[in-house]
Each structure stands twice: as C-alpha cells, then as structure tokens.
Amino acid sequence: MPGHAIRLSRFLASMLAASVAWSGIVTAQVSTSNVVHLTGKIVKVDHATRHVTLRAPDGHEETVSVSPDVRNFDQVKAGDQVNIDYTRSLLVQMEPKGEVGATASESIARAPQGGLPGAAGVRRLVTTSKVIAVDTTQNTITLEGPNGQQYTLGVEKPEWQARLKKVKPGEYIRATYDEGLAVAVTQ
C-alpha cells in the first residue's frame, strides 16, 4: 500500500494547508463543520448487475453500481427511499510544543444480515506541522509537514494577516479532520 500512504500524506498536507489558510491560523483554536443530507427514491433495481437507479427530489436520475460489500442488496426494490447523511468537521489548534506527524483511522459498520441495506463510516485524519517561518511583510507562513516537506502559504484576509504577527517559528499547528457518511434504505 505505498501508493495509499503517499496519497494520504499528500492529502494530509493539502488538508493542513487549506485548513491553515482558511482558519486564520493564529487563534488558539478554530473549528467548523457541516452536514449534507440527501434523499432519493429507487426507481429501478437490477439485482444481477447490482445497479440501482435513483431519482432525486428535483427529478434528476442517476444509475449507480452497488458494491458486493453491501449486505442485503437482494431486499432493495423500486419505491424504496435512500437517505444519505455526510458530515465533516475541522478543528485547527495552535500548540506551543508538539511533534510533526500524521495519523489516520477509520471505522465502518454495516447493516445486520437480513435487514435493509445500510452502512456508516467515519474517518479521522490528524496532522501536526511545525511553523518554520512567518513573514508578516509578505503575509506568508512556512510549515514543515508530516512528510518533511516545507509548505509556504499565503494569508490573504486582512483580519488573518493581523493575527499572523502572533505566530512564532517553533510553534505547532494541529489539524483534525473528521468525516462521516451514513446511508440507509427505508421502505
């Protein structure tokens, strides 16, 4: 899985970069979250090919392939309702001490055998980067990421630029990104 580790490291680095640039970097702690709820009606099911055609409330139809990992697919039928909830949150913290690194974890739960299809999953990415340099004349901050590379980020908003003066080289920025997905079929 070396490719996965490289993609994960790049993702963590870009997530940190985006979160730092977005969050204002110098507050002790910044967080945000959002939830997206989608619903659709199953209009067609092909059990042999594991394809389902869904209709959104606006009438748009989309055919999707259902993974063999989905339990109880044989119970899905036209007319069933699909409910999807997607949640993501980001917490960015300044820390005077720390250690550069990254961790990732995930958990998945599936519907019990014999019930209607459904699943839920949660993924957490945590990365800590060291502040290498702060340039208040150019409004940039340079971080050393978990992969040892340095990233220089521009700070564009004036209120964030004012806060940039409080950040010192040697401090650490820790970003925790959580996302969750729940899918349920109801009749």
C-alpha positions as CSV (number, residue, x, y, z in Angstrom):
1,M,0.0,0.0,0.0
2,P,2.8,2.5,-0.5
3,G,0.7,4.4,-3.1
4,H,-2.1,4.8,-0.5
5,A,0.4,6.1,2.1
6,I,1.7,8.7,-0.4
7,R,-1.8,9.8,-1.3
8,L,-2.7,10.0,2.3
9,S,0.4,12.1,3.1
10,R,-0.4,14.4,0.2
11,F,-4.0,14.7,1.3
12,L,-3.0,15.4,4.9
13,A,-0.5,18.1,3.8
14,S,-3.0,19.7,1.5
15,M,-5.7,19.5,4.1
16,L,-3.4,21.1,6.6
17,A,-2.5,23.8,4.1
18,A,-6.1,24.5,3.3
19,S,-7.2,24.5,6.9
20,V,-4.4,26.8,8.0
21,A,-5.0,29.3,5.2
22,W,-8.8,29.0,5.8
23,S,-8.8,29.2,9.6
24,G,-6.9,32.3,10.3
25,I,-4.1,30.2,11.8
26,V,-3.4,32.2,14.9
27,T,-6.4,31.8,17.1
28,A,-5.8,29.2,19.8
29,Q,-8.5,27.0,18.3
30,V,-10.7,27.2,15.3
31,S,-13.4,24.7,14.2
32,T,-16.0,24.3,11.6
33,S,-18.4,21.6,10.5
34,N,-21.2,21.0,8.1
35,V,-23.8,18.3,7.3
36,V,-25.3,17.4,3.9
37,H,-28.5,15.4,3.8
38,L,-29.5,13.8,0.5
39,T,-32.6,11.7,-0.2
40,G,-33.6,9.8,-3.3
41,K,-36.1,7.3,-4.4
42,I,-35.1,4.0,-6.0
43,V,-36.8,3.8,-9.4
44,K,-35.1,0.7,-10.9
45,V,-33.0,-2.2,-9.5
46,D,-31.0,-4.7,-11.5
47,H,-30.0,-7.3,-8.9
48,A,-27.9,-9.3,-11.4
49,T,-25.6,-6.4,-12.3
50,R,-26.0,-4.7,-8.9
51,H,-27.2,-1.4,-10.5
52,V,-29.7,0.9,-8.9
53,T,-31.3,4.0,-10.5
54,L,-32.1,6.8,-8.0
55,R,-34.3,9.8,-8.5
56,A,-33.5,12.9,-6.6
57,P,-36.3,15.2,-5.4
58,D,-35.6,17.5,-8.3
59,G,-36.3,14.7,-10.8
60,H,-32.7,14.0,-11.8
61,E,-31.9,10.3,-12.1
62,E,-28.6,8.6,-11.7
63,T,-27.7,5.0,-12.0
64,V,-25.1,3.7,-9.5
65,S,-23.2,0.5,-9.1
66,V,-23.6,-1.1,-5.7
67,S,-20.5,-2.8,-4.2
68,P,-20.7,-6.5,-3.4
69,D,-19.7,-5.5,0.2
70,V,-23.2,-4.0,0.7
71,R,-25.3,-6.6,2.6
72,N,-28.9,-7.4,1.9
73,F,-28.9,-5.9,-1.6
74,D,-31.5,-8.6,-2.5
75,Q,-34.0,-6.7,-0.4
76,V,-33.8,-3.5,-2.3
77,K,-36.7,-2.7,-4.6
78,A,-38.2,0.1,-6.7
79,G,-40.0,2.6,-4.4
80,D,-37.6,2.3,-1.5
81,Q,-36.2,5.6,-0.1
82,V,-32.4,6.2,0.2
83,N,-31.2,8.6,2.9
84,I,-27.6,9.8,2.9
85,D,-26.0,12.0,5.6
86,Y,-22.5,13.3,5.1
87,T,-20.8,15.2,7.9
88,R,-17.4,16.8,8.0
89,S,-15.6,18.8,10.6
90,L,-12.3,20.5,11.0
91,L,-10.5,21.6,14.2
92,V,-7.3,23.6,14.0
93,Q,-5.3,24.3,17.1
94,M,-2.1,26.2,17.8
95,E,0.3,24.4,20.2
96,P,3.5,25.8,21.7
97,K,5.1,22.3,21.7
98,G,4.5,19.2,19.6
99,E,5.8,16.7,17.1
100,V,5.4,16.7,13.4
101,G,3.3,13.7,12.3
102,A,0.1,12.4,10.9
103,T,-2.3,9.6,11.8
104,A,-5.4,8.3,10.1
105,S,-8.1,6.0,11.3
106,E,-11.4,4.8,10.0
107,S,-14.3,2.7,11.2
108,I,-17.1,1.1,9.1
109,A,-20.4,-0.5,10.3
110,R,-22.8,-2.4,8.0
111,A,-26.4,-3.4,8.4
112,P,-27.0,-6.7,10.1
113,Q,-27.6,-9.7,7.8
114,G,-31.3,-9.9,6.9
115,G,-32.1,-6.3,7.4
116,L,-32.4,-3.4,4.9
117,P,-29.1,-2.2,3.4
118,G,-27.3,0.5,5.3
119,A,-23.9,1.5,6.4
120,A,-22.0,4.1,8.3
121,G,-18.4,5.1,8.2
122,V,-16.1,7.5,10.0
123,R,-12.6,8.7,9.0
124,R,-10.3,10.8,11.1
125,L,-7.1,12.5,9.9
126,V,-4.8,14.3,12.3
127,T,-1.7,16.1,11.2
128,T,0.7,18.3,13.1
129,S,3.0,20.7,11.4
130,K,5.8,22.9,12.7
131,V,5.9,26.6,12.0
132,I,9.2,27.2,10.3
133,A,8.9,30.9,9.3
134,V,6.4,33.8,9.5
135,D,6.8,36.7,7.0
136,T,4.4,39.5,8.0
137,T,5.6,41.8,5.2
138,Q,4.7,39.1,2.6
139,N,1.9,37.7,4.7
140,T,3.1,34.1,4.5
141,I,3.7,31.3,6.8
142,T,6.0,28.3,6.1
143,L,5.2,24.9,7.7
144,E,7.1,21.7,7.8
145,G,4.6,18.9,7.1
146,P,4.4,15.3,8.2
147,N,6.4,14.2,5.1
148,G,9.3,16.6,5.9
149,Q,8.5,19.0,3.1
150,Q,8.0,22.6,3.7
151,Y,4.9,24.5,2.5
152,T,4.7,28.3,2.3
153,L,1.1,29.5,2.4
154,G,-0.2,33.0,1.7
155,V,-2.5,34.6,4.2
156,E,-4.9,36.8,2.2
157,K,-7.6,38.1,4.6
158,P,-6.6,41.3,6.4
159,E,-8.0,40.1,9.7
160,W,-5.9,37.0,9.4
161,Q,-2.8,39.0,8.4
162,A,-3.2,41.0,11.6
163,R,-3.2,37.8,13.6
164,L,-0.2,36.4,11.8
165,K,2.0,38.6,13.9
166,K,1.2,36.4,16.9
167,V,2.5,33.2,15.3
168,K,6.1,32.3,16.1
169,P,8.5,29.9,14.5
170,G,8.8,26.7,16.5
171,E,5.1,26.6,17.3
172,Y,2.9,23.8,16.0
173,I,-0.4,23.6,14.2
174,R,-2.5,20.6,14.7
175,A,-5.4,19.9,12.3
176,T,-8.1,17.3,13.0
177,Y,-10.4,16.4,10.1
178,D,-13.3,14.1,10.6
179,E,-15.8,12.9,8.0
180,G,-18.7,10.6,8.4
181,L,-21.1,9.0,6.0
182,A,-24.4,7.2,6.8
183,V,-26.6,5.5,4.2
184,A,-29.9,3.9,4.9
185,V,-32.6,2.4,2.8
186,T,-36.2,2.6,4.0
187,Q,-39.4,1.1,2.6
